[in-house]
Amino acid sequence: MAMKAEEIERLIKEAFPDAIVKIDDLRGDGDHYAAKVISKAFVGVPRVRQHQMVYSALKGRMGGELHALALQTEAPPR
């Protein structure tokens, strides 16, 4: 079952209300996405932990409804 980009964005914004989120459907199939997430929550946090935070926000949907997510995270410029 595919997951809509809007649902991915909603889940991320629930966890990171200040986030700027850009979602791209890489294949047009609803299964392969790229996401860029910019949030103050990532300030001083190592990249691996940032990604873990986003995956946690997706509430277990990775590997099920959401097959693949190429993830780019960063803190906003100061």
N, C-alpha and C positions, 0 to 999 in steps of 0.2 A: 504494500500500500504506500503510495506516494504522500509526501508532506508538502504543503503549500508554503511558499516563501513568506507569506504574510504571517503564518503560524510560527515559523522560526523567528521572525522579527519580534512578534508579540512576546514570545517566551523570553527572548534575550532582554527586551525592554522591561519586562516585569522584574528581572533580576538586577538590571542596570538602568534605572530610569533616565539617567543623564546621557546614555549612550547614543552615539551616532552609529547607525547600523545600515550597512549596504549588503544586500543579498543578490546574488546572480545565480540563475539556473543554468548550469554549464552545458547541459545537453538538451534542455527543454523537456525532460522526462519527469521532473519532480522528484528525482532521486539523487541527483548529483549537483550540489550547490557549492558556491564559494561565498564566504561571509567576511566582511571587514567590520570590526567592532572597535570603536574608540570610546573609552570611558575613563573617568577619573579614578574609578575603582582599581585600575591597573597601575597607578603610580607606585613605583618602587617594588612591583611584583615581578618576579621572573617570568619570562615568556611561557614556559611550560605550565606554570601555575595559572597564568591568565587563560590559557586554553582549557585547563581543567575547570576553571570557574565558568566558562561559557558552556562547556559540555554538561556541567552540573545544571545549568539553567535550562537545558533542553529536557530535563526530567526523564532520562532513560530512553529517549526516542532514538538516539544514535544507534545504528546497527539494526534498527527495526523499521519504523516509519521513515526514518532518515538514513539512507544508505551511505552517503559520502558527503563530507563537509570539509572543504579546504578552508582553513581558518587563518585569518590575519588579525592580530589584536595589537592595540597600542594605547598608550595614555595620550591625552591631548597635549599639544605644545603648551609650555608654561607662559 
